[in-house]
C-alpha cells in the first residue's frame, strides 16, 4: 500500500490536504478497479478525530477500497468554516475523478463518509454539489463533484441540534446560508444514496439530526438505509475495543460495530447498479385493496 500526504487547493483557492491510502496492482483489469472511500472525520470543527481518520480509511482499504482522509479547514483557521470545508470534500472528489487511472479507482464508485461534525461537512458538500448558486460561483459541474454514495455516522446535520449551546467563536463562524446550518434543508432528488447510523442515547449529536435528514431524503425520493442503535453514545468510530480510550470503555461495542459490515453490504448494492425498486408498482398493486 502506498501512502501520501498531498496538498491541494479547493474551488475557492484555499489550501487543504488529504492523506491517501492506495493499493495498486500491476496489470489491473479494468473491471477490477477499486471503489474510493473519502473519510471526513469529526472533531467539533476544532480538530480532526484520530479514531475517525486513518483507522476508518484502513478498514475500507482492507475490504477492497482505496481511501483518503480529508484535513478540512477548522474553526481556528482564517475565515468561516463554510463554504470551504464542503468545497474541500468536493475538490477531493474532483481530484480523484481527474486522476482515476493513476489511483486505479472507479470514478463512478466514490463514497464519502462523515462522522459527527464531519457528517455535517459531508452532507453540506452534497448540498453544495447540487446548488446552481455555488456551481456558478466556484466553477464546477455537479457531475464532476458529486459522490456516488454518502455514509453519515452519528452525524450533526443541524448545528442547533446539539446537547449544548453554541457560542463564542463557533457561533460567529456559522454560515449565512440556512442550508449550510441545517443540511437537511439542502437535500434534493439528486442527493447521493445515503447510509446513516446513529445511537438513540447519543448525548452530543441528538438523534433528531439523523431523523430529520432521513425524512428529507424520503421526501425527495433519495435511497437511504438507516440504523438507529439503542446504545453507543457518541464518537465510537468503528466501535472496536482497540479504538476505545481507557476511560471510555463503552466505545467498544460489538453490537454497534455492525454498522461497518452493513455499510459494505449496502455499498455493494448501491454500486451494483441494480434497481431493486423496478417492481415496486407491481408490489404496491398486489397489496392495495381493489
Beta strands, then each sheet from edge to edge (+ up, - down):
strand 1: 2-9
strand 2: 15-22
strand 3: 34-40
strand 4: 66-71
strand 5: 105-115
strand 6: 149-153
strand 7: 193-199
strand 8: 224-229
sheet 1: 1+ 2- 4+ 3+ 5+ 6+ 7+ 8+
end
